Structures are given as C-alpha cells and as structure tokens.
Amino acid sequence: MERDNQRPPLGVVTRRRFLYIAGGVVTVSATGGLLAACAGNESTAAPATPGGGASVGPVMSPEACTDVGGDLNLFTWAGYEGTDVPAMKQWWDQSGINLNVKFLGNENMVTFMKAPGHESWDANTVNQGDNQAYFQEGIMSEITVDEVPEMAGMYAGIKDNPIFKIRDGVYNAVPWTMGPLGINYIKGKIDPVTSYDDVLDPRFENRVGCFDDALNMISTAACAVSLDPGVLTREQLNGPVKDWLVALRPQLKLISPSLGDQLTTLVSGDVDLQLVGLIWNILQGKQQNVDVAFVYPSEGTYGFVDCIAVTPWAPNRCAALAYARACMTPETAAPLNASIAGLSTADAVNVKMKETNPEERGVYPDDVEQGFMSQMKWNVSYTDPNGPYATKDEWTQVWADVKALV
C-alpha cells in the first residue's frame, strides 16, 4: 500500500484538517517583517545528490542566518507546521518565509528523498527509529547547537542519546516532540481493554485497524511479546514477533495509509480498536464529542520522538533552522505541542505548556524523565545485514508478509 514516491509539484491546494488529510501540498505566504533569530537568506550552495554514506551538508554559523525570507519546502505530519496555532501562525506571518508543505503518509522516505525533485526539499519530519538509518543514507545533515541553541535545554535522555547525538554539540536532527504509542478505542462502546493480548480476543476479529507502517507495527508486536524494539534480533523478529502479527492478521479490518484515516475510521465505527493508538486522538475525539480512550498496554509500550531533519542540499537551510528553533522556543513550541498532544523534549517548553495549556499538559506525568521517558522503549532501524539486529528491510519484509496473509 505504498504511495507514489515521486514528488508532486509545489503549489497551492485547498487546506484540509489533519483528520481528513491523506496528502497534498499547501502554500502559506508570509509577508510580515524580519526576525532577528536564526532564519534567513536562501543558501547559495548547489543542491547535493543523495547517496550512501552519511552526508554532513553545510553547517551555518548563527551570523550567517540573520534575516528571514524565501521559500521553505517542508515535508511533515499535518499539524506540525502549526499554521492553525495562533502563536505559530503569528511566527509564520512575521518570519518572511513562504511555507510550502506536503503532508506525510506512509511514504518510503529514502526513496522519496532520492527521487527526481528531491533537491527542492529543505526539511522533513523523521521518527527517532529512522534517524541513524536516514543519516547514513545521506538524506539528513548534521545540525549543531550553535545553529539551534535551544537543543542545549533538552532532557539528558534526549540530549545524550546516540540515536540523535553524533558528537558533543552535533546532532543528526532536532528532536522536538514526543509521546507514547498504544491502543485507542471509544469509551462506552466496548468493554475496556488493558493489554495488547486483549486485541487478539475473538470478539475483535475483523474489528481492528492499524497503521500501514513496518516501523510501528513491528515495534507494537515486539512490545506485545515483551521484547525491546530497539534491540530486536532476527530470531526474535521471525519468531515471536512475526507469530504475534500473524495472530493479529484476522483481527485487522483496515490497514490505514495515514494516522488521520485511523481516527476517522475509529470515530465512524468502522473498527473498534486502533493500533497505533495516540494521545492526540483523545483531544481530536473531544472536538467531535467522542470520548476516545488511550491505553498504555500492561505489557509495556514504546514511544516516539519526532525530529526536524534538514537535507544536506537544502536550498534554504536558514529557514529550516528558524522553523526548528520555533518548535523549541517556549512561546511557540508550548501551544504547538499542545495542539498535537505532544510533549516537548525541552523542559522549558513543558513548563510553559503547564502554564498556558494545562489540560493538554495534564495528559502526561509531571516528572517527564522518570514518569514518562524511563517507561518508554524506543525503536531503532538498523541497516547492517551483518549486524546483530534485524534490519529495517527485514522488518519491512515481515510486515509485507503479514499483510499478504488472507
């Protein structure tokens, strides 16, 4: 169920809310004044051609990014651009940046970023599971704390984590929002579920939906059988993990190409349960007068850290860095995280969110490091076929095999 990975031409289309989005490109014209922060003039570096091996790309000094302007071509989850969030909208209006955004679905990012037209993209969203793999593929560049000073305020479990950190003061992306993955259902519609094992109950045959994404579905299965998706061996992948997914297959009525489609089908009653479940769906359900439950499964679960990656060939690296800084600055990042039910990777942002958006902040523990981060497993994609852990390609093949079952 992969989408066409060829880049569509940038342009203007009718904007749709996250719930209904399946793709498309939006242009947001900003005509306001300049910001003094790091944003700025378009890079004059020639576009690079992506290939194997880590690609550093041009690192910009803060002095090089003094003005804002030009086009920013961004590929991200709908809502992460924040144009519906007043504080972020004001930032975009004042930034002088023309935002061209395409919304993520279930694209193969490596294929997408190596396809014709790749040289137009400045930045994209990457899940922590893919950070190292994408960096090695040459589609992400190094980002320094000098370029995004707000990264110095990240929690130690993020700042010092080798998933993100290349060396002191240098990262492969900007980790800015995080949350847990679990199970969603509508309260009162079914008896409560508490575990991944409950999903396999006969009452849910042909009543479960899931996201068409190997990274998330293999991670879900790993947690369901009490394994760590961050260090999954081939024996574990092709043994208990695949066995659990095979048992799940008769339960699956729908395999969704987007997270928005998952919520739509849950609210419409097409399915009773959704994997992967998101806390975001609690807040979105309220907007439709539906009480969505989020379950931290009793077997334990995994979390996501979404990051802003800047391409090595970014035509407007300064604008990409300015957007990253806005996603890490309390005044803009707190309401942005609240709008997507995310938790910031920086304590200053979460403190601000407790002040300005207490309801949204309240769905997470007060103690982020001990109450949330220490409870999460973090998936990682590996690429070495001779390494000790199953590779991303092997994960993809197992998921494809399971989907093909009837």
C-alpha positions in Angstrom: 0.0 0.0 0.0 2.9 2.4 -0.6 2.1 5.7 -2.2 3.7 7.1 -5.3 7.0 8.3 -4.1 7.5 10.9 -6.8 7.5 14.4 -5.5 4.4 16.4 -6.7 5.0 20.0 -7.9 4.8 22.6 -5.2 1.8 24.7 -5.4 -1.5 25.8 -3.7 -4.2 23.3 -2.8 -7.2 23.5 -0.5 -6.1 23.0 3.1 -7.7 20.2 5.0 -7.7 19.3 8.6 -5.5 16.5 9.9 -8.4 14.2 10.4 -9.1 14.1 6.7 -5.7 14.5 5.3 -4.1 11.9 3.1 -1.5 14.1 1.3 -1.2 17.3 -0.7 0.8 20.4 -0.8 -0.1 23.7 0.9 1.5 27.1 0.3 1.4 29.6 3.1 2.6 33.0 2.1 4.2 35.1 4.9 4.5 38.8 4.2 5.5 40.1 7.6 8.7 41.6 8.9 12.1 40.0 9.6 13.1 38.1 12.7 16.5 38.6 14.3 16.7 34.9 15.2 18.5 32.4 13.1 16.4 32.0 9.9 17.2 33.7 6.8 18.6 34.0 3.4 18.5 31.2 0.9 21.7 29.1 0.7 23.7 29.5 -2.5 25.2 26.0 -2.2 24.5 23.8 -5.1 22.0 21.0 -4.4 23.6 17.7 -3.4 22.8 14.4 -4.9 21.8 11.9 -2.1 23.6 8.7 -1.9 25.0 6.1 0.5 27.1 7.2 3.5 26.5 10.0 6.0 26.2 13.5 4.5 27.2 16.4 6.6 25.9 19.3 4.5 26.6 23.0 5.0 26.7 23.9 8.7 25.6 27.5 9.2 27.0 29.9 11.8 24.4 32.0 13.6 25.9 35.0 12.0 25.1 33.5 8.5 21.4 33.4 9.4 20.5 36.9 10.3 17.5 37.6 8.0 14.4 35.6 7.2 13.0 35.1 3.8 12.4 32.9 0.8 10.7 29.6 0.3 10.8 26.7 2.9 9.8 23.4 1.4 8.7 21.1 4.3 7.6 17.5 4.3 5.9 16.7 7.7 2.9 15.4 9.6 -0.1 17.6 9.1 -0.4 19.9 12.1 3.4 20.0 12.8 3.7 23.2 10.7 1.4 24.9 13.2 -0.4 27.4 10.9 -3.6 26.8 12.8 -2.0 27.6 16.1 -2.2 31.3 16.8 1.3 31.7 18.3 2.8 29.8 15.4 0.7 31.5 12.8 2.0 34.8 14.1 5.5 33.5 13.9 5.0 32.4 10.3 3.3 35.8 9.4 6.3 37.7 10.9 9.0 35.4 9.6 9.1 36.4 5.9 9.1 32.8 5.0 6.9 31.3 2.3 5.9 27.9 3.6 5.3 25.1 1.1 4.3 22.0 2.9 3.5 18.4 1.9 1.9 16.1 4.5 3.4 12.8 5.3 1.5 9.5 4.7 3.3 6.1 4.6 5.9 7.1 2.0 9.3 5.4 2.0 11.4 8.5 2.9 14.7 7.2 1.5 13.0 6.5 -1.9 11.2 9.8 -1.8 14.3 11.9 -1.0 16.3 10.2 -3.7 13.6 10.6 -6.4 13.6 13.3 -9.1 12.8 16.7 -7.5 14.5 15.8 -4.2 16.7 18.9 -4.4 13.7 21.1 -3.7 13.2 19.9 -0.2 14.7 21.8 2.8 13.4 19.8 5.7 11.2 16.9 6.8 10.0 15.1 9.9 11.8 11.9 10.9 10.9 9.4 13.7 13.7 8.6 16.1 13.6 5.0 14.8 14.9 6.2 11.4 17.4 8.9 12.5 20.5 6.9 12.2 19.4 5.0 9.1 18.4 8.1 7.2 21.6 9.9 8.2 23.7 7.0 6.9 21.6 7.1 3.6 22.8 10.7 3.1 19.4 12.4 3.3 19.9 14.2 6.6 22.6 16.7 7.6 24.4 17.5 10.8 22.8 20.2 12.9 24.8 22.0 15.6 23.7 23.5 18.9 25.2 26.8 17.6 22.6 26.6 14.8 19.7 25.7 17.2 20.8 26.8 20.7 17.5 25.6 22.2 18.8 22.0 21.9 21.1 22.7 24.8 18.0 22.6 27.0 16.8 19.1 26.0 16.4 16.4 28.6 19.5 14.4 29.2 17.8 11.2 27.9 17.4 13.0 24.5 20.5 15.3 24.5 23.0 12.4 25.3 21.2 9.7 23.4 23.2 8.2 20.5 20.0 7.9 18.4 20.3 11.7 18.0 23.8 12.7 19.1 26.7 12.4 16.7 29.3 14.1 18.9 29.3 16.9 21.5 27.1 19.7 20.3 26.2 18.0 17.0 23.0 16.1 16.1 21.5 14.4 13.1 18.2 16.3 13.5 16.3 18.4 16.0 14.2 16.2 18.4 11.3 18.4 19.4 8.2 16.5 20.3 7.5 13.0 21.8 4.7 10.8 23.1 3.6 7.2 23.6 2.1 4.7 21.2 -0.6 2.3 22.5 -4.2 1.4 21.8 -7.2 3.7 21.1 -10.9 2.8 21.4 -14.2 4.7 22.1 -15.2 4.6 25.7 -18.5 3.1 26.4 -18.7 1.4 23.0 -16.7 -1.7 24.1 -15.6 -3.2 27.3 -12.2 -1.7 28.3 -9.0 -3.2 27.0 -5.8 -3.2 29.0 -3.3 -5.1 27.0 -2.0 -6.0 23.6 -3.2 -9.5 24.4 -6.8 -8.2 24.6 -6.5 -7.1 20.9 -6.3 -10.8 19.9 -9.6 -11.7 21.7 -12.1 -13.4 19.3 -14.6 -10.5 19.9 -12.3 -8.2 17.9 -12.0 -10.4 14.8 -12.2 -8.1 11.8 -12.8 -5.2 14.1 -9.2 -3.8 14.5 -7.5 -1.1 12.5 -3.8 -0.3 12.2 -1.3 2.0 10.6 0.4 0.7 7.4 4.0 1.2 8.7 6.5 -1.5 9.4 8.4 0.6 12.0 5.3 1.0 14.2 3.7 -2.4 13.7 6.9 -4.4 14.3 7.5 -2.3 17.4 4.0 -2.9 18.6 4.4 -6.6 18.2 7.8 -6.6 20.0 6.2 -4.8 23.0 3.3 -7.3 22.9 5.6 -10.2 23.4 7.7 -8.3 26.0 10.7 -7.6 23.7 12.6 -4.3 23.1 12.1 -2.9 19.5 15.4 -1.0 20.0 17.5 -4.2 20.0 15.4 -6.8 18.1 17.3 -9.8 16.8 16.4 -11.7 13.6 15.4 -14.7 15.7 13.0 -12.6 17.7 11.7 -10.8 14.6 11.0 -14.0 12.7 9.9 -15.9 15.8 7.6 -14.4 18.5 7.2 -11.0 16.8 6.0 -12.4 13.5 3.9 -15.0 15.3 2.0 -12.2 17.1 1.4 -10.3 13.9 0.2 -13.5 12.2 -2.3 -13.9 15.1 -3.3 -10.2 14.7 -4.0 -10.5 10.9 -7.5 -12.0 11.2 -8.4 -9.1 13.6 -7.5 -6.5 11.0 -10.3 -5.0 9.1 -8.5 -1.9 7.9 -4.8 -1.0 7.3 -4.7 2.8 7.1 -2.3 4.8 5.0 -2.3 7.7 7.4 -2.9 8.5 11.1 -5.8 10.8 10.2 -7.5 7.9 8.5 -7.1 5.8 11.6 -9.1 8.3 13.7 -11.7 8.8 11.0 -12.4 5.0 10.9 -12.4 4.7 14.6 -14.9 7.6 15.1 -17.1 6.3 12.3 -17.4 2.9 13.9 -15.7 1.0 11.1 -13.4 -0.5 13.7 -13.4 -0.9 17.5 -9.7 -0.6 18.2 -6.8 1.2 16.6 -3.1 0.4 16.5 -1.1 2.6 16.8 -3.0 4.5 19.4 -2.2 8.1 20.1 -2.9 10.5 22.9 -3.6 13.1 20.2 -6.8 11.2 19.4 -8.2 12.0 22.9 -8.2 15.7 22.1 -9.3 15.2 18.5 -12.2 13.0 19.7 -13.4 15.7 22.1 -13.8 18.1 19.1 -16.3 15.6 17.7 -17.9 14.8 21.0 -16.4 11.4 21.1 -14.6 10.1 24.2 -11.5 8.3 22.9 -9.5 6.2 25.3 -5.7 5.8 25.2 -4.3 2.6 26.7 -0.8 2.1 28.0 -0.7 -1.7 27.5 0.1 -3.7 30.5 3.0 -5.4 28.6 4.7 -2.1 28.3 4.9 0.0 25.2 7.2 2.2 23.1 7.4 6.0 22.5 8.2 8.2 19.6 10.4 11.2 19.3 9.7 13.2 16.1 12.6 15.3 14.8 13.1 18.0 12.2 15.7 16.8 9.7 17.4 19.3 7.3 18.5 17.9 4.0 22.2 18.3 3.1 21.1 20.1 -0.1 18.6 22.4 1.5 18.0 25.5 -0.8 17.0 27.5 2.3 18.8 25.9 5.3 18.4 29.1 7.4 14.6 29.0 7.1 14.6 25.3 8.1 16.7 26.1 11.1 14.4 29.0 12.0 11.4 26.7 11.9 13.3 24.2 14.1 14.0 26.9 16.6 10.3 28.0 16.7 9.5 24.3 17.5 11.9 24.5 20.5 11.1 28.0 21.8 8.5 28.0 24.7 6.3 30.8 23.4 5.7 29.0 20.1 6.5 25.4 21.0 4.2 25.1 24.0 1.0 25.8 22.1 2.2 23.8 19.1 2.8 20.8 21.3 -0.5 21.3 23.0 -2.2 21.3 19.6 -0.8 17.9 18.7 -1.0 16.4 22.2 2.8 16.2 22.2 5.3 16.5 25.0 8.4 18.6 24.3 12.0 17.3 24.5 12.9 20.5 26.4 11.8 21.2 30.0 11.3 24.9 29.4 8.7 24.2 26.8 6.8 21.8 29.0 6.9 24.3 31.9 5.4 26.9 29.6 2.7 24.4 28.4 1.7 23.7 32.0 1.1 27.4 32.4 -0.7 28.1 29.1 -2.2 24.7 28.2 -2.8 22.8 31.5 -5.3 20.4 30.1 -3.1 19.2 27.3 0.0 19.1 29.5 -2.0 17.2 32.1 -2.3 14.1 30.0 1.4 13.4 30.7 3.1 12.9 34.1 4.6 15.9 35.8 8.0 14.2 36.0 8.8 13.8 32.3 12.1 12.0 32.8 11.0 9.5 35.4 7.3 9.4 34.8 7.4 9.1 31.0 10.7 8.7 29.4 12.0 6.0 31.6 8.8 4.0 31.0 9.2 4.0 27.2 11.0 1.7 24.8 12.5 3.4 21.8 12.6 1.6 18.4 15.7 1.9 16.2 16.1 1.0 12.5 19.3 -0.9 11.6 20.8 -1.2 8.1 23.7 -3.6 8.5 22.7 -7.0 7.2 25.7 -8.5 9.1 24.9 -6.7 12.4 23.4 -8.3 15.5 20.0 -6.8 15.0 17.3 -7.2 12.4 17.5 -4.5 9.7 14.8 -2.1 8.6 14.5 -4.0 5.4 13.9 -7.2 7.3 11.2 -5.5 9.4 9.6 -4.3 6.2 9.6 -7.8 4.7 8.0 -9.3 7.7 5.2 -6.7 7.7 4.7 -7.2 4.0 4.4 -11.0 4.5 1.8 -10.5 7.3 -0.2 -8.0 5.2 -0.3 -10.5 2.3 -2.0 -13.2 4.5 -5.7 -13.8 3.9 
